[in-house]
Amino acid sequence: MRFDEETMSTASQQPASKPLAAPSPPGRTAEKEQITAIASTLVLAYGLHPADITRIPEGTATDNYSVVDQAGRRHFVKVYRTRDHLDLERASIELSEYCAEGGVATARATRTRECELVETHGRLPMSLWSYAPHTSSAEGGLTGARWAAVGAEMGRLHARLATHSAAVPALEAGVAVCDVAASRDRFERLIHAYRQKPRLGEFEAWALQAAGERQAILEDVERALASLPLLTVQILHGDMAGPNVLFKNDEVAAIVDFRPPAPGYLAWEIARLGCDPQSVLDNSAETWLTGYSDLTLAYRDANPQASVDDLVSSLRVGCSAMICSAFPLSVPVERPHLVDAAMEAYGRVRHEAALMLLDRLPVMEEALRDALR
């Protein structure tokens, strides 16, 4: 299951718009009607005659389908649940195409007969994509040769995005990567909300305790951020998380689900994937740091312009961002319908990983800097 990050940093790091709300998946009858509409749109807009259309359960802001055409070729369909943000969806696809044209492994969008990336004329707004068979995502953590593989592909990605016309790479104060004052206020409100509840469940009681622990160490985070050097800000993928990196064996088959082009801290995007909580806790600290070093070394080989400061600081940025974020501790208060066993487990893992990173941060940074010399 995929969990989206809350806003935890400066506006420059966020996508051009907030993610769309994710309504409940369509019921069985509605799904059949949707499949019929998809089949009609595929024929009329793309000249593609489907033999089979199957819903894929994953998808936060879209309904996703696997399509097999009458020639046996497989495709991927994203149906947008609203027409309100199709301009941003189109910009996201254009960014993905820009990276693909620069040699980055991404899924390729299929244009309509009218050469549009997003079909908007039919009943269902949608996009059609190439299908990457026999792949698995990086959700759940990185292991073995995948560390270096994802580092190399992310390096190629960022090298290409550095040339995008939307923003020229620039150096900005690293301290601004997280708004600690806003996080302190958020934890205070969250703790107050929990204390107002007449009774707390097991996870709620743990979340209240964890929120207090986070609030108590925010001064440590402030000191950690104050020592950051100037860091690179440039156009990013925008959602560099495990579910959006597809592997075929140990090679990156595709990076998917781009956000619209927006500038953000390079170090944060490296940490977003490399400091995945499950990756951190599934290994000893030494083994995890070896993998992270492999990622950064491969990244630098693929993106020689990368700054050692950005790579080393990514550890401090990732740790600080996890600690400053109230997600998913806030979910039982703000979105209780999303609470399930997987979300609770993720909350515990994320909290433990953040505390471990903070405790070992100076030693890990020194080891990483030595590896990059």
Residue pairs with C-beta under 8 A, 6 or more apart in sequence:
1 340
1 342
1 343
1 346
2 58
2 60
2 139
2 241
2 243
3 327
3 328
3 343
3 346
4 19
4 60
4 327
5 241
5 272
5 325
5 327
6 325
6 326
6 327
6 330
7 14
8 178
8 179
8 183
8 321
8 324
8 325
8 327
9 176
9 177
9 178
9 179
9 265
9 268
9 321
9 324
10 176
10 177
10 178
10 179
12 172
12 233
12 262
12 263
12 264
12 265
13 177
13 236
13 264
13 265
13 268
14 262
14 264
15 238
15 239
15 259
15 260
15 262
16 88
16 91
16 259
16 260
16 261
16 262
17 85
17 88
17 260
19 60
19 61
20 61
20 81
20 82
20 84
20 85
21 61
22 60
22 61
22 81
23 81
25 31
25 57
25 63
26 34
26 63
31 55
34 63
34 79
34 124
35 53
35 55
35 65
37 122
37 123
37 124
38 50
38 53
38 65
38 67
38 77
38 79
38 124
38 126
39 50
39 53
40 122
40 123
41 119
41 122
41 123
41 124
41 126
42 48
42 49
42 50
42 67
42 77
42 128
43 49
43 50
44 122
45 112
45 113
45 114
45 119
45 121
45 122
46 110
46 112
46 113
46 119
46 128
47 113
48 67
48 69
48 75
48 128
49 69
49 70
50 67
50 68
50 69
50 70
51 68
51 69
51 70
51 72
52 67
52 68
53 65
53 66
53 67
53 68
53 77
54 65
54 66
54 67
55 63
55 64
55 65
56 64
56 65
56 66
56 76
58 64
58 243
59 78
61 80
61 81
62 78
62 79
62 80
62 81
63 78
63 79
63 81
64 76
64 77
64 78
64 79
65 76
65 77
65 79
66 74
66 75
66 76
66 77
66 131
67 74
67 75
67 76
67 77
67 128
67 131
68 74
68 75
69 75
74 131
74 133
75 110
75 128
75 129
75 130
75 131
76 107
76 128
76 129
76 130
76 131
77 126
77 127
77 128
77 129
78 126
78 127
78 129
79 124
79 125
79 126
80 86
80 89
80 118
80 124
80 125
80 126
80 127
83 120
83 125
86 118
86 120
86 125
88 260
89 118
89 127
90 117
90 118
91 260
91 261
92 238
92 257
92 258
92 259
92 260
93 109
93 117
93 118
93 127
93 258
94 117
95 161
95 164
95 235
95 237
95 258
95 259
95 260
95 261
96 106
96 107
96 109
96 256
96 258
97 106
97 108
97 109
97 117
98 160
98 164
99 106
99 157
99 160
99 161
99 255
99 258
100 106
100 108
102 156
102 159
102 160
102 163
103 156
103 160
104 153
104 156
104 157
104 160
104 255
105 153
105 252
105 253
105 254
105 255
106 254
106 255
106 256
106 258
107 129
107 130
107 132
107 254
107 256
108 129
108 130
109 117
109 127
109 128
109 129
109 130
110 128
110 129
110 130
111 117
112 119
112 128
117 127
118 125
118 126
118 127
119 125
119 126
119 127
119 128
132 246
132 248
132 253
132 254
134 248
135 246
135 247
135 248
135 253
135 254
136 246
136 247
137 242
137 243
137 244
137 245
137 246
137 247
138 146
138 150
138 242
138 243
138 245
138 246
138 247
138 273
138 276
139 241
139 242
139 243
140 242
140 278
141 242
141 276
141 278
141 279
141 282
142 150
142 242
142 273
142 274
142 276
142 279
142 291
142 295
143 279
143 282
143 291
144 250
145 250
146 247
146 250
147 291
147 292
147 294
147 295
147 298
148 294
148 295
148 297
148 298
149 247
149 250
149 251
149 252
149 298
150 245
150 252
150 273
150 295
151 274
151 294
151 295
151 296
151 297
151 298
151 299
151 302
152 252
152 298
152 299
152 301
152 302
153 245
153 252
153 255
153 302
154 240
154 255
154 269
154 270
154 273
154 295
154 299
154 302
155 298
155 299
155 300
155 301
155 302
155 303
155 306
156 302
156 303
157 237
157 255
158 234
158 236
158 266
158 269
158 299
158 303
158 306
159 302
159 303
159 305
161 234
161 235
161 236
161 237
161 261
162 169
162 234
162 235
162 305
164 234
164 235
164 261
166 235
166 261
166 262
166 263
167 233
167 234
167 235
167 261
167 263
168 234
169 232
169 233
169 234
170 232
170 233
170 234
170 263
171 230
171 231
171 232
171 233
172 230
172 231
172 233
172 265
173 228
173 230
173 231
174 225
174 228
174 229
174 230
174 231
174 265
174 267
174 313
174 317
175 225
175 226
175 228
177 225
177 228
177 231
177 265
177 267
177 268
177 317
177 320
177 321
178 221
178 225
178 317
178 320
178 321
178 324
179 324
180 218
180 221
180 222
180 225
180 324
183 218
183 323
183 324
183 325
183 326
184 215
184 218
186 326
186 330
187 211
187 212
187 214
187 215
187 218
187 326
188 215
190 211
190 326
190 329
190 330
190 333
191 208
191 211
191 212
191 215
193 333
194 200
194 204
194 207
194 208
194 211
194 333
195 208
197 204
200 208
201 332
203 332
203 339
203 344
203 347
204 332
206 347
206 348
207 329
207 330
207 332
207 347
210 329
210 347
210 351
211 326
211 329
213 351
213 355
214 323
214 324
214 326
214 329
214 351
214 354
217 323
217 355
217 358
218 323
218 324
220 358
221 320
221 323
221 324
221 358
224 316
224 319
224 320
224 358
224 361
225 316
225 320
227 316
228 313
228 316
228 317
229 309
229 313
230 309
231 265
231 266
231 267
231 307
231 309
231 310
231 313
231 317
232 265
232 266
232 267
232 307
232 310
233 263
233 264
233 265
233 266
234 263
234 264
234 266
235 261
235 262
235 263
236 259
236 262
236 263
236 264
236 266
236 269
237 244
237 255
237 258
237 259
237 269
238 258
238 259
238 260
238 261
238 262
238 264
239 257
239 258
239 259
240 255
240 269
240 272
240 273
241 272
241 273
241 276
242 273
242 276
243 257
244 255
244 256
244 257
245 252
245 255
245 256
245 273
246 252
246 253
246 254
246 255
246 256
247 253
265 317
266 306
266 310
267 310
267 311
267 313
267 314
267 317
267 318
268 314
268 317
268 318
268 321
270 295
270 296
270 299
270 310
270 311
270 314
270 318
271 314
271 315
271 317
271 318
271 319
271 321
272 318
272 321
274 292
274 295
274 296
274 314
274 318
275 292
275 314
275 315
275 318
275 319
275 322
275 353
275 357
277 322
277 346
277 349
277 350
277 352
277 353
277 354
278 349
278 353
279 288
279 291
280 288
280 353
280 356
280 357
281 349
281 352
281 353
281 356
282 288
283 291
285 356
285 360
285 364
289 364
289 367
289 368
292 315
292 368
293 367
293 368
293 371
293 372
296 311
296 314
296 368
296 371
296 372
297 371
297 372
299 306
299 311
300 306
300 308
300 311
300 372
308 369
308 372
311 368
311 372
312 365
312 368
312 369
312 372
315 357
315 361
315 364
315 365
315 368
316 361
316 365
318 357
319 354
319 357
319 358
319 361
322 350
322 353
322 354
322 357
323 354
323 355
323 358
328 343
328 346
328 347
328 350
329 347
329 351
331 338
331 339
331 343
331 347
332 339
357 364
